[in-house]
Amino acid sequence: PGPGPDDPDPADPDPADPDSVDETQTAAAAPEQGLLGLPEPHDGPEPFPATLDGLAPGPGRVRAGIGEVRLRLSSALGLDDVPGAVPGYGTVLAGDARALLTRYRDGEWRVVCTDDQGRLQHVLLARRRPRPRPLGGSGLPCRAIVELQVPTTLLADLIPADHGAWAPLLVELQRRLADLSARGGPPVETCADAVRRLPRVEIARWVRVRDRCCVAPACRRPARTADIDHTRDHSAGGPSLSWNLGVLDRHHHRAKHHGGWTLRQPSPGCFEWRTRAGVHHTTTPRKVLEAPLAPRPAVRPRPLPDDPSPPGTGEDPDWRHRYLRATGPRPSTRAPATRTPPTPAMPTVHPDGDPPPF
């Protein structure tokens, strides 16, 4: 029998266990949070220049940093052109997001499955990649994150044979999806996970995907660059389980522990804040998939800029002269001052008739 969909790809090296990477290290990479390394807009994927480590690459070189791109799986497959997003940067066009997929091929690929309302159900790590490994890579480890978002029903209905290089990845995801519960939820948590000081990698990944960004009111710091906080402190008996964890950036993390703010999590992903001044705020879980913005046509057609004026409102030819008279400088009533021209100086005549110094 031939190789199955879960067999290693000859084009890829033997990958290590993806769960062995500690995501808590990403919080220490906050100084690099602005190093997105976005490509210039172009029509399609093109080879990227070599990357460099450090803060001051030479001209024409792209700085290597930790990046993250979020894109719908349907857009990655070319079924639509819904824009993607780069947390901390903003919206990017679908073509640029597909180019980032090519660049971040060796990063961590997360497949986030949602229900029909766009809420989180499952988080899977993709072992396959849609294209073979490019030759002549930079040799630097890629720590970028690729998040592919797809409704569970759409993923189950896709036909892998219709999508060329994406077929091995789709076959793998559909096989793993059949082993998951239809209800969805966080990974299986045990008593050993509850007593850990730091959450297990799968649990921390689930919390970051669930919260999307810092859960403080009006804060949009990406979850990738924020901390994992125990709502009930671990020192006070709080377990390291998903329902007691939340994403907080360093500023709000310190405000909770040292600034007199209090925090409760009555349900997973729902946080109730109380500031030192007694003000209450509530944040609820965000949807992974939001409906694309639809155009809003006007109530009635708007006239074009070159349309003639409506009848009865013809242009007044004298309005410009009246405007200049009203706003221009007023004539002065003072008599003009007379100026006496200066008397020219008489040249000095020397007795010997020779000008100095002769």
Secondary structure, DSSP 8 states (H G I E B T S, - for coil): ----TTS--TTS-----GGGS-GGGGGGGGGGTT--------SS------EE-SS---TT-EE----EEEEEHHHHTTS----EEETTTEEE-HHHHHHHHHHTTTSEEEEEEE-TTS-EEEEEE----SS---SS--------EEEEEEEHHHHHH--GGGGGGGHHHHHHHHHHHHTS-SS--S----HHHHT-SS--HHHHHHHHHHH-B--STT---BGGGSEEEESS-GGGT--SSGGGEEEE-HHHHHHHHHSS-EEEEEETTEEEEE-TTS-EEEE----SS---------SS----TTS---TT----TTHHHHHHHHHS-----S----------------TTS--TT-
